Amino acid sequence: MCSLQKIIVPFFLVFLSAEGFAGDPFSLKTGAREAGMAGVCVMNNDLWSSFNNQAGLAFNKSLTFGFNYENRFVMKELGIRSAGLVIPAGSVSLGAVYSNFGYTDFRRELIGMACGMPLSDNIAAGVQIEYFSEKTIGEYHNNQVLTCETGIIMTVSENVRAGIHLFNPVPNSLRRSDLPSELRADLGMNLSKELFAAAEAVMRTGQKLVIRTGFEYEALKKFMIRGGFSTGNNSFCFGIGYGAGPAKVDLGFATHEKLGITSSISMIFDIKSIIRKERK
């Protein structure tokens, strides 16, 4: 028989995750760069596009691998571990992702396969099929959900780009779970060669409209400073990033009005560049 602690802790984690994410804990924004900008990431085009907007994969033309760890409110039971791989394949780029949240007695996992490709000189699109699994201890039920997400990125002008992303676009009549849908739209602009700013609107089933804003500033060569704000939990965010050859590391921090600080660290490796460097 399970101990009282093993029964209570998973339910406590469910409460904290729902409170911390202000909505669905499955639809997560991954990457410390994105965390430092308050989650404004629909029009980004880095490795984490496989999690955030698959259209961004169309701009990734090198074999790339990365991992991300999010330490939520200094509780290891709420840690989120994610990894991604981008594989160029001609005119398209493929992505594979994995993420898990929780611990032995309460765990959520994500496995996904994505594809991004250009539709024209100014528009790129992407789609991902993903499998979610939620496991709890004892006699409590386990959940498995198969769904998808899709998005586009548009280059409006030389300095302006926009993105739209839709998560779980399944009609209510066909749903077999309470996994909500989410629509995100954002607009980003290069205000100067060093400064990029963006804003994002998020609409999620059963939740209020959330507005996010963020910026990224290249203070020194390849050294980035980031900041942002989200109305979801009145969250202020900040972060830094540095690229050194074929590797890139990012740190991100987000505050929560009730639960404290969440920190994130990401590392991305350009495998093709590493192999080329070793051959020399």
N, C-alpha and C positions, 0 to 999 in steps of 0.2 A: 504494500500500500504506500502511496506517495505521502511524504510528510506535508504538514501544513505549510511549511515554508515553500516547498516546491509547487504547491497549488497557488499560493498568494503571489509569489514573485512574477510569474508570467502575466497575470492580470495587471499587476502594477506596471510592468513594462508596456503592456498595451496602452494603458492610460498615458504614460509618459510619451510614448511614440506618437500617439494621436495629438497630444497637447503640443509636442515639440514641432511636429510637421504641420500643424494647423490644417489637417485634412488627411488624405490618403498616404500612409507610410510606404506604399509600394512605389508610387510615382516620385522617385527621388531625383534630385539634381546632383550629379556626380562631378567631382573635380574641385581641387582647392582653388584654382583660378576662378571658377564660377562661384564658389562659396565666398571669396573675397569681394565679389561684385554683387552680393545679395541674391545670387541665383539667376541673374540676368544672363542668359546663355543661348537663347533660341537661334541667334544669328551667328554664333561662334562656329568655327570650323576646325577644331582640334580633335585629338583622339577621343575626348569624352562626348563627341557628337553622337556616338552610338547610344549613349544614355539620354542625351538632352535634345537633340534634333538630328535625325539621321541624314538629313540633306547635307549637313556639314561634311559628311564623309566624302562627298564628291570632290572636295578640295584637297584631300589627303592622298598624295601620290607616292608615298613611301611606306615600306613595311615598318609598322610602329607598334610598340607594346607599352603599356603603362599600368600602374596600380595606384589606388587611392585608399586612404584610411581616414575615417571620420570618427573622432572621439566625442561622443555626444554627452555633454554635461558631466564630464569626468566620471563616467560609469562604463566600465568595460562591457557590461551586459547590453549596452545600447550601441556598441561599436558597429560601424558599417565598413565592411571590407569589399573592395571592388577591383576588378581587373578588366582590361580591354585589349583587343588586338585588331589592327587595321591591316587589310591585305589588298593592295591595288590589283585590279584585274582588268587591264585594258582601259576602256572608257569609264568603268565603274570602280568603286571601292567597296569591299566587303568588311563587315565588322562583326566581331564576336565578343560578347560581354558576359560577365558573371559577377554576382554580388550577393552577400549574405549579411543578415542583421540578426543580432540576438546572441543566444548562447545555447548550451546543450538542451535545456528543457523548453526553450521557446525560440524558434528560429524561422526566419523568412529568407527565402532564396529566390534569385532571379537568374535565368539563363536565356540569352537572346542571340539572334542572328539578324544582321542588318545589311542593307545595301543602299548606297547613295550614288547618284549619277547626275550629270548636267543635262538639262532639257534644252537649254539655249545658252548663248553667251552671258545672259543675265539671270538665269533661273536654274536652280538645282533642286532636286527632290530626293527624298529617301523614305524607306519603310523598314520596319522591324517586326519580326514575329518573336514573341517571348512567352516563357513559361514561368509562372509564379508558384511557389510552394510555401505553405505555412504549416509548421509542425509544432504540436504542443504535447505535453506529457500525459500519462494516464489515459483516462477514458474520454478526454476531450478530443473533439474532431479535428482532423487535418483538412486543409484546403488546398486544392490545385486549380489554377486558372490559366487558360491559354488565351492570349489576347494579342493585340498589335498596336502600333503607333506609327504615325507618319508626319512628315513636315516638308516645308519648302523654305528656301532662302532666296531672296531677290536682291540683286544689286541695283539699287535705285539710281545712283549716280557714282561718280568716282569716289566720293567720300561718305556715302550713305548706303546702308544695307538694312534689310528688314527680314524677319522670319516669322513663320506661323507653324505651330506644332499642335497636333491632336493626339491625346493619349486615350486608349481604350474606346474607340469610336464604335461601340456595339449598341444597337438599339435595345431599349428596355425590354421589349418583348422577347428578345433572344438571350438575355442575360441569365446566368445560373449562379451568379455571385453578386455581392454588393460592392464590387470594385467600381468606383466612380469613374466618370469621364473627366477630361481636363483639356481646356483650350488655352493656349498661350500665344501671345503675339507681342513682338518687340521691334524696336527701331533703334539702330545704332549709328553714330556719326563720328568721323574723325574731325575733331575740332582743330587739330594741328597735327604735325608730324608725330608728336610725342603723346598727344592726349586723345583718348577715345572715350565717349560717353554713350550710355544707352538707357532706355526705359522699357519696362515690360508690364503687360497686363495679364493676369491669370484668372480664369473662370473655371471653377471646379464644382461638380455636382454637390448640391447641398451646402455650399460655402459662399461666403461673401467675396466680392471682387477684391483681389490683391494687386497692389501696384508695387513694382520694384524699380529701383534706379541704381545705376552703378557706373563707375569710371575706372579707367586703366591709364596710368601715366608712366612713361619710360623715363625715369629719373636719371639713370645712367645707361650706358650701352648694355642691352640685354638684362637690365635690372628694372623690374616693374613694381610699381606701387598701386594698390587697388583699394577701392572703398565702395560702400553702397548702403542702401536702406530698403527694408521691406515693411509694408504696412501689415503683413500677416500677423506678426508678433511684435510689432514695433521694434524690429531687429536692425541694429547697426552692424555693419560688416566691414572688415578690412583685411588686407592680405598683401603678400609680396611674392615675387617670382624671379627666377634667374635661369638663363639658358647658358650652358657651357658645352660647346661642341654638339655631339649627338644626344645629349641628355638635358632635361629640363626639370627643375624642381619648383614646386609652388606650395605656399602655406596660406591658409585662409582661416579666419576667425569670425564667428557670428554670435551676437548676443541674443538673449531671450529675456523678455521682461519679467518672467517668473522663475525660469529654470537655470539661468546662468549662461555659460559660454560653451560653444561647440567649436572645436578646432579640427582642421583638415590638413592633410599632407598628401601631395601627389608627386609622382615621378613618371616621366615619359621618356622613352628611349627610341631613337631612330635606328632601328636594327640595320637597315641598309647602309647608313653612314658608318656605323660601327664596323661592319664587315669590310667596307671599302678602306677604312683606316687601318685595320689589321693587315690587310693584304699589302699595303704600302710598306 
